[in-house]
Amino acid sequence: MKNREPKPVRGKLLVSEPSLSDYYFNRSVVLLVEHNQKEGTIGLILNKPLNLRIMDVVKELPDNKFPLFFGGPVHPDRLFYLHTLGERIEGSVEIINGLYWGGDINAMKKLMDLNLVKCDEIRFFIGYSGWEPNQLDREMKENSWIVTQGDIPMIMSCDPDKLWRNIIKEMGSDYAIWANFPSDPVMN
């Protein structure tokens, strides 16, 4: 069984419980990029790709084929990004060892202009997931989320559509049945 973590902290993954039917968070995996009892929690949904490329939305970025993901319902008019480029992008915040959030957008654009960024090194999101102080704690008590550890290959996965299912399978027999259960049983 995959190790469940007792509390949400920066760098951990929130995996929605199979019974969570929320429109935005059903079968989602959220990377926590900030968790603070006084200010709240910020996360990015890792497994909700949009049918868009970053160049379709942000015209100032170089032409490229980088996919765009739905990060969450808060500020859907803003761009966020995770990357493994480290100090090459000044102002980045390290989430876990080797994985960073944000940083100087102009430095990132320059690296993209020079074709020094690969698709597996950066992931773009529209919007983010946010919780007010104590809101996530309440949701944890309601058994809406499982907290677990992730790693860079999992987080930057090229196959995000299977991410939730794969994590659920690793949770053991109590959860494995849900991995192949249709999200809408009526459609079975």
C-alpha positions as CSV (number, residue, x, y, z in Angstrom):
1,M,0.0,0.0,0.0
2,K,1.3,3.5,-0.9
3,N,2.1,5.5,2.2
4,R,-0.6,7.8,3.2
5,E,0.6,11.0,4.8
6,P,-1.1,12.3,7.9
7,K,-1.2,16.0,7.0
8,P,-1.2,18.2,3.9
9,V,2.1,20.1,3.5
10,R,3.9,21.8,0.6
11,G,5.0,19.2,-1.9
12,K,2.5,16.6,-1.0
13,L,-0.3,15.3,-3.3
14,L,-4.0,15.5,-2.5
15,V,-5.8,12.6,-4.2
16,S,-9.5,13.0,-4.3
17,E,-11.4,10.2,-2.5
18,P,-13.4,8.0,-5.0
19,S,-16.6,9.4,-3.6
20,L,-15.7,13.1,-4.1
21,S,-18.2,14.2,-6.7
22,D,-17.2,17.9,-6.9
23,Y,-17.2,19.1,-10.5
24,Y,-13.6,20.5,-10.4
25,F,-12.0,17.9,-8.1
26,N,-13.6,14.6,-9.1
27,R,-10.8,12.1,-9.6
28,S,-8.2,14.8,-9.3
29,V,-4.6,14.8,-8.1
30,V,-3.5,18.2,-6.7
31,L,0.1,19.2,-5.9
32,L,0.2,21.4,-2.9
33,V,2.5,24.4,-3.7
34,E,1.7,26.3,-0.5
35,H,0.0,25.3,2.8
36,N,-0.2,27.7,5.7
37,Q,-2.7,27.5,8.5
38,K,-3.0,31.3,8.7
39,E,-3.2,32.1,5.0
40,G,-4.6,28.9,3.4
41,T,-3.6,26.4,0.8
42,I,-2.7,26.7,-2.9
43,G,-2.5,23.7,-5.2
44,L,-2.4,22.8,-8.9
45,I,-4.5,20.0,-10.4
46,L,-2.0,17.7,-12.2
47,N,-4.4,15.5,-14.2
48,K,-6.8,17.9,-16.0
49,P,-5.2,18.7,-19.3
50,L,-7.1,21.2,-21.5
51,N,-7.5,20.8,-25.2
52,L,-5.2,23.7,-25.7
53,R,-1.6,24.5,-26.0
54,I,0.1,27.4,-24.2
55,M,0.6,29.2,-27.4
56,D,-3.2,29.2,-28.0
57,V,-3.7,31.3,-24.8
58,V,-0.5,33.3,-24.2
59,K,0.5,35.0,-27.4
60,E,3.6,36.6,-25.9
61,L,5.2,33.2,-25.4
62,P,7.3,31.6,-28.3
63,D,5.4,29.3,-30.6
64,N,5.5,25.9,-29.0
65,K,3.5,22.8,-28.4
66,F,3.5,22.8,-24.6
67,P,0.2,21.5,-23.2
68,L,-2.0,23.6,-20.9
69,F,-3.6,22.2,-17.8
70,F,-6.6,23.3,-15.7
71,G,-4.9,24.1,-12.3
72,G,-8.2,24.9,-10.5
73,P,-11.1,27.3,-10.4
74,V,-9.4,30.2,-8.7
75,H,-8.1,32.9,-11.0
76,P,-8.7,31.1,-14.3
77,D,-7.4,34.2,-16.0
78,R,-3.9,33.7,-14.7
79,L,-1.0,31.5,-15.8
80,F,1.0,29.4,-13.4
81,Y,3.8,26.9,-14.0
82,L,5.8,24.1,-12.5
83,H,9.3,23.3,-13.7
84,T,12.5,21.5,-13.1
85,L,14.7,24.3,-14.4
86,G,15.7,25.4,-11.0
87,E,17.9,28.5,-10.7
88,R,17.8,29.1,-14.4
89,I,14.5,30.8,-13.6
90,E,15.1,33.4,-10.9
91,G,12.5,33.8,-8.2
92,S,11.4,30.2,-8.5
93,V,10.1,28.5,-5.3
94,E,11.3,25.0,-4.7
95,I,8.3,22.7,-3.8
96,I,10.2,19.5,-3.5
97,N,13.8,18.7,-4.3
98,G,14.3,19.6,-7.9
99,L,10.7,20.8,-8.6
100,Y,9.9,24.5,-8.7
101,W,6.9,26.8,-8.9
102,G,6.8,30.0,-10.9
103,G,9.7,32.5,-11.2
104,D,10.7,35.2,-13.6
105,I,8.4,34.8,-16.6
106,N,10.9,36.7,-18.8
107,A,13.7,34.3,-17.9
108,M,11.4,31.4,-18.8
109,K,10.4,33.1,-22.1
110,K,14.1,33.5,-23.0
111,L,14.8,29.8,-22.3
112,M,11.9,28.9,-24.5
113,D,13.0,31.3,-27.3
114,L,16.4,29.5,-27.3
115,N,14.7,26.1,-27.3
116,L,16.3,25.2,-24.0
117,V,13.1,23.9,-22.4
118,K,11.6,20.5,-23.1
119,C,8.0,19.5,-22.5
120,D,8.9,17.2,-19.5
121,E,10.7,20.2,-17.8
122,I,7.7,22.6,-17.5
123,R,4.0,22.4,-17.1
124,F,1.6,25.3,-17.6
125,F,-1.7,25.8,-15.7
126,I,-4.6,28.1,-16.0
127,G,-6.0,28.9,-12.6
128,Y,-5.2,27.2,-9.3
129,S,-6.9,25.4,-6.5
130,G,-7.3,27.3,-3.3
131,W,-8.5,26.7,0.2
132,E,-9.1,29.3,2.9
133,P,-7.5,28.7,6.3
134,N,-8.8,25.5,7.9
135,Q,-11.0,24.7,4.9
136,L,-8.7,21.9,3.7
137,D,-8.6,20.6,7.3
138,R,-12.4,20.3,7.3
139,E,-12.3,18.6,4.0
140,M,-9.8,16.1,5.3
141,K,-12.1,15.3,8.2
142,E,-14.9,14.7,5.7
143,N,-12.7,12.2,3.9
144,S,-12.6,14.1,0.7
145,W,-8.8,13.8,0.2
146,I,-6.0,11.4,0.7
147,V,-2.6,12.9,1.3
148,T,0.4,11.1,-0.2
149,Q,3.9,11.6,-1.5
150,G,4.7,12.2,-5.1
151,D,7.9,12.5,-7.1
152,I,9.0,14.5,-10.1
153,P,8.3,11.8,-12.7
154,M,4.8,11.3,-11.3
155,I,4.1,15.0,-11.1
156,M,5.5,15.8,-14.6
157,S,4.0,12.7,-16.1
158,C,3.3,12.6,-19.8
159,D,0.2,10.5,-19.1
160,P,-1.8,12.6,-16.7
161,D,-5.1,10.9,-17.6
162,K,-4.0,7.7,-15.7
163,L,-2.5,9.5,-12.7
164,W,-5.5,9.3,-10.4
165,R,-6.2,5.7,-11.3
166,N,-2.5,4.6,-10.8
167,I,-2.3,6.3,-7.4
168,I,-5.6,4.8,-6.3
169,K,-4.4,1.3,-7.3
170,E,-1.3,1.7,-5.2
171,M,-3.4,2.6,-2.2
172,G,-4.3,-1.1,-1.7
173,S,-7.3,-3.3,-1.8
174,D,-9.6,-0.8,0.0
175,Y,-9.2,1.5,-3.0
176,A,-8.2,-0.7,-6.0
177,I,-11.8,-1.5,-6.9
178,W,-12.4,2.3,-7.5
179,A,-9.5,2.6,-10.0
180,N,-11.5,0.9,-12.8
181,F,-15.0,2.0,-11.7
182,P,-16.6,4.4,-14.2
183,S,-16.8,8.0,-13.0
184,D,-20.5,7.9,-13.9
185,P,-21.9,4.4,-13.2
186,V,-24.9,5.2,-15.4
187,M,-22.6,5.4,-18.4
188,N,-21.3,1.8,-17.7
